[in-house]
Amino acid sequence: ARERELTGPLKRWADLVIDTTDLTATDLRRRIAERLGRGGKHPLTLTVQSFGFAHGLPRNGDLVFDMRFLANPHWDMALRPLTGADPAVASFVAADPAYGPAIDRIADLLLTLLPSYGREGKAYLTIAIGCTGGRHRSVAVARELTARLQAAGHAATLVHRDVGKQGNDAAVLTATPQASEQSAT
């Protein structure tokens, strides 16, 4: 009653009045979209983000996929300085027998879920793809998934959060015993 008293003077200027008493946030979003002529369709802004677990999980990751089950190019000295954007690294990652089936299933899952996220009114969705350092496997997989989403008609933005970062835990694992002993003295 008090709310109606306070908003009463505003009502005469309103083009649209919606009673929100029994509406969920999703229903309200739909109702407004319908009134604005958008027919309830919501564009879903997609971001595919590669990252390294060594640098922490992305705060905005809605769906997170772990690629640490794939062979790690970091252990190949010729590939180590490169990134998953380099063809040699992408080929190395794709040569893992688990790669094809995993990427196919992830892509199928995403293409199944995206329409439902849109229908529910979700405006932004971040798909986070992780590996140890965020330079090799996650970058290669994020690029492939982005290409597949775009080929299916989705506008997806690709972001590599950690590709330029150094100092992941793999650097400690690659030190020779003599080097470790020398740096400790």
Order of alpha helices (4+ residues) and beta strands (2+ residues): alpha-alpha-beta-beta-alpha-alpha-beta-alpha-beta-alpha-alpha
